[in-house]
Amino acid sequence: MKKIIIIGAGIAGLSAGIYARLNGFDTEIYEMHHTPGGECTGWKRRDYYFDGCIHWLVGTKPGTPLNAVWREVGALDASVPIILNDTFYTIDYHGQRINLYRDLDRLEGHLTEVSPADKQLITQFCRSIRALKPMSMPTEKPYDMMNALDMAKMAITMAPFAKHFSKYEKLSIGEFAAQFKSPALRRALTAVIPAQYKATSLAVTLASYANGDSGWPTGGSLALARRMEKKYLDLGGKISYKSRVDKILVENATAKGILLDSGQHHLGDFVISAADGYATIFEMLEGKYLSEQLQELYSNRQAYPTFTSVQVSLGIDGDLSQYPSSLDLALESSINSGGIDHKHLGLKHYCFDKTLMPAGKSVLTAVLHADFEWWKNKYDLGEAYLSEKERIAAEVIAVVKKHYPEAQDKIEVVDVATPMTYHRYCNAWRGAWMSFVTTPQSKIRFIPGKLPGLDRFYLSGQWTLPPGGLPTAVLTGRWTIQRICRAVKQRFKTN
Ligand SMILES: Cc1cc2nc3c(=O)[nH]c(=O)nc-3n(C[C@H](O)[C@H](O)[C@H](O)COP(=O)(O)OP(=O)(O)OC[C@H]3O[C@@H](n4cnc5c(N)ncnc54)[C@H](O)[C@@H]3O)c2cc1C
């Protein structure tokens, strides 16, 4: 049996492990943390579970190609109810309410009512969303394994969407929103996904939502990761937690194994890194195997920015279920989160999933985009970091108390995660969650997973398929094993 060493037990690493076991490889995953899931995680504080990842999961809809993949890896099954809220997001723009409904006719009618002057743009946008509803990302095999026939088939499948897709490719969400006359609609369109992303991202996300996909798996992110961990272990895979990889061992331009920070080394026939891309390429491999494409991605930060954020999580001894679950609130005075002034605050309560907190209580989170360097400087100063966390929590709590009277004197638990949290716990480059933002300037969409001049080594995970996200993590794990199966001339199996 050939042995595959996998670095990282995030969703990509677990996916690679599961498919590797299904294809008869001996596998061991080395994970620096003590828990599976990587960025797909959550944490318990007293009676409350705070989710740190899933806002929407593409592939929850049965019958879609991605759903089949989630089922293959044991992340979703009949025992996991999927929760589909009718309203994706509610935007409170200085008292004016806008609801991004799942039902497209309702959405179109509502937006037109909010701003009759924008009727034409609203109609066009909703027409495109409607047309994009059946679109799904190709799951079958990685692009580098597609032959001319596969490419032709993909082109035919994608043809009906091309017109609607290309319309929004050259615009950022911010530029698209700026075409609207209503300030409330302009805000609504930039509230869900950061304004730098291509407008296509918003259209495709709303289309997936309108298609009855992009739901919430009951139990949340950590439970999903644990189901994948179980599937992997049940298949006979091994995981070593608290095992941080320092170096990938290379001999004669061939990956031979890994060196842990404990000084131990482990050898294998193949090495897959499903850890952070920067840490893999520039630290574990010391930047020796760079393609032009990778150089461009990691140096042109204007074309390929990344995002990170602060998450304030509150455990509240009160029931917030009467409020919209996801709310974007225009603030009377802005909140500063590490060098960035926020005039709006994104709040989310999780009362739709009763498994996360005791009856009658609520979990409420606020997410604010943040500057990694700013938080790193504070972290390096020690105390300043803790006092900043307290300050930002106090500012969020003040807003929460004002807008949710049930929270007055009822906040039992406060937790703050910063960009440094993602960096420290997931080794995430610049604290990034998701990978490179796909802006209208981004040309690179796909990284083949092989590095020039390095044999028997494969890159996997969100950094190989911008803009990242859980679907790309699970798919790239699968694709990596498809590549290895091809390398050893073995047919790829899924069960
Ligand atoms: C706040 C937030 C919200 C999000 N919302 C969504 C959402 O709604 N929908 C969605 O689809 N996605 C969402 N994402 C993105 C999603 O979580 C990621 O895209 C996905 O989890 C990435 O998976 P991955 O396996 O590629 O990488 P990671 O999760 O980064 O996994 C890498 C693993 O490698 C380990 N590792 C790193 N370095 C080493 C080393 N040297 N040695 C050993 N192990 C190492 C890490 O500890 C980690 O476990 C969100 C992320 C965050 C943080």
Ligand as a Chemical Component Dictionary entry (heavy atoms), coordinates in Angstrom:
data_LIG
# 
_chem_comp.id                   LIG 
_chem_comp.type                 NON-POLYMER 
_chem_comp.pdbx_formal_charge   0 
_chem_comp.three_letter_code    LIG 
# 
loop_
_chem_comp_atom.comp_id 
_chem_comp_atom.atom_id 
_chem_comp_atom.alt_atom_id 
_chem_comp_atom.type_symbol 
_chem_comp_atom.charge 
_chem_comp_atom.model_Cartn_x 
_chem_comp_atom.model_Cartn_y 
_chem_comp_atom.model_Cartn_z 
_chem_comp_atom.pdbx_ordinal 
LIG C1  C1  C 0 -15.379 33.641 9.902  1  
LIG C2  C2  C 0 -15.420 32.700 8.725  2  
LIG C3  C3  C 0 -16.590 32.559 7.996  3  
LIG C4  C4  C 0 -16.632 31.697 6.893  4  
LIG N1  N1  N 0 -17.819 31.515 6.255  5  
LIG C5  C5  C 0 -17.904 30.598 5.280  6  
LIG C6  C6  C 0 -19.167 30.267 4.707  7  
LIG O1  O1  O 0 -20.211 30.780 5.099  8  
LIG N2  N2  N 0 -19.191 29.340 3.708  9  
LIG C7  C7  C 0 -18.061 28.745 3.229  10 
LIG O2  O2  O 0 -18.152 27.920 2.328  11 
LIG N3  N3  N 0 -16.851 29.032 3.769  12 
LIG C8  C8  C 0 -16.748 29.929 4.777  13 
LIG N4  N4  N 0 -15.535 30.214 5.352  14 
LIG C9  C9  C 0 -14.310 29.706 4.697  15 
LIG C10 C10 C 0 -13.982 28.266 5.068  16 
LIG O3  O3  O 0 -13.939 28.102 6.445  17 
LIG C11 C11 C 0 -12.612 27.931 4.469  18 
LIG O4  O4  O 0 -12.605 28.259 3.100  19 
LIG C12 C12 C 0 -12.298 26.432 4.591  20 
LIG O5  O5  O 0 -12.564 25.965 5.891  21 
LIG C13 C13 C 0 -10.837 26.210 4.222  22 
LIG O6  O6  O 0 -10.533 24.854 4.367  23 
LIG P1  P1  P 0 -9.097  24.281 4.069  24 
LIG O7  O7  O 0 -9.104  22.875 4.487  25 
LIG O8  O8  O 0 -8.714  24.603 2.665  26 
LIG O9  O9  O 0 -8.082  25.138 4.976  27 
LIG P2  P2  P 0 -7.991  25.343 6.548  28 
LIG O10 O10 O 0 -9.319  25.352 7.159  29 
LIG O11 O11 O 0 -7.127  26.542 6.724  30 
LIG O12 O12 O 0 -7.227  24.054 7.056  31 
LIG C14 C14 C 0 -5.837  23.970 7.105  32 
LIG C15 C15 C 0 -5.463  23.066 8.271  33 
LIG O13 O13 O 0 -4.052  22.909 8.264  34 
LIG C16 C16 C 0 -3.562  23.038 9.593  35 
LIG N5  N5  N 0 -2.177  23.497 9.490  36 
LIG C17 C17 C 0 -1.717  24.684 9.052  37 
LIG N6  N6  N 0 -0.370  24.735 9.102  38 
LIG C18 C18 C 0 0.021   23.531 9.588  39 
LIG C19 C19 C 0 1.290   22.982 9.876  40 
LIG N7  N7  N 0 2.417   23.654 9.691  41 
LIG N8  N8  N 0 1.341   21.723 10.381 42 
LIG C20 C20 C 0 0.205   21.000 10.592 43 
LIG N9  N9  N 0 -1.036  21.496 10.342 44 
LIG C21 C21 C 0 -1.114  22.741 9.839  45 
LIG C22 C22 C 0 -4.476  24.074 10.214 46 
LIG O14 O14 O 0 -4.447  23.999 11.614 47 
LIG C23 C23 C 0 -5.829  23.666 9.624  48 
LIG O15 O15 O 0 -6.452  22.689 10.407 49 
LIG C24 C24 C 0 -15.469 31.019 6.484  50 
LIG C25 C25 C 0 -14.307 31.132 7.236  51 
LIG C26 C26 C 0 -14.284 31.949 8.365  52 
LIG C27 C27 C 0 -13.037 31.993 9.199  53 
# 
loop_
_chem_comp_bond.comp_id 
_chem_comp_bond.atom_id_1 
_chem_comp_bond.atom_id_2 
_chem_comp_bond.value_order 
_chem_comp_bond.pdbx_ordinal 
LIG C1  C2  SING 1  
LIG C2  C3  SING 2  
LIG C2  C26 DOUB 3  
LIG C3  C4  DOUB 4  
LIG C4  N1  SING 5  
LIG C4  C24 SING 6  
LIG N1  C5  DOUB 7  
LIG C5  C6  SING 8  
LIG C5  C8  SING 9  
LIG C6  O1  DOUB 10 
LIG C6  N2  SING 11 
LIG N2  C7  SING 12 
LIG C7  O2  DOUB 13 
LIG C7  N3  SING 14 
LIG N3  C8  DOUB 15 
LIG C8  N4  SING 16 
LIG N4  C9  SING 17 
LIG N4  C24 SING 18 
LIG C9  C10 SING 19 
LIG C10 O3  SING 20 
LIG C10 C11 SING 21 
LIG C11 O4  SING 22 
LIG C11 C12 SING 23 
LIG C12 O5  SING 24 
LIG C12 C13 SING 25 
LIG C13 O6  SING 26 
LIG O6  P1  SING 27 
LIG P1  O7  DOUB 28 
LIG P1  O8  SING 29 
LIG P1  O9  SING 30 
LIG O9  P2  SING 31 
LIG P2  O10 DOUB 32 
LIG P2  O11 SING 33 
LIG P2  O12 SING 34 
LIG O12 C14 SING 35 
LIG C14 C15 SING 36 
LIG C15 O13 SING 37 
LIG C15 C23 SING 38 
LIG O13 C16 SING 39 
LIG C16 N5  SING 40 
LIG C16 C22 SING 41 
LIG N5  C17 SING 42 
LIG N5  C21 SING 43 
LIG C17 N6  DOUB 44 
LIG N6  C18 SING 45 
LIG C18 C19 SING 46 
LIG C18 C21 DOUB 47 
LIG C19 N7  SING 48 
LIG C19 N8  DOUB 49 
LIG N8  C20 SING 50 
LIG C20 N9  DOUB 51 
LIG N9  C21 SING 52 
LIG C22 O14 SING 53 
LIG C22 C23 SING 54 
LIG C23 O15 SING 55 
LIG C24 C25 DOUB 56 
LIG C25 C26 SING 57 
LIG C26 C27 SING 58 
# 
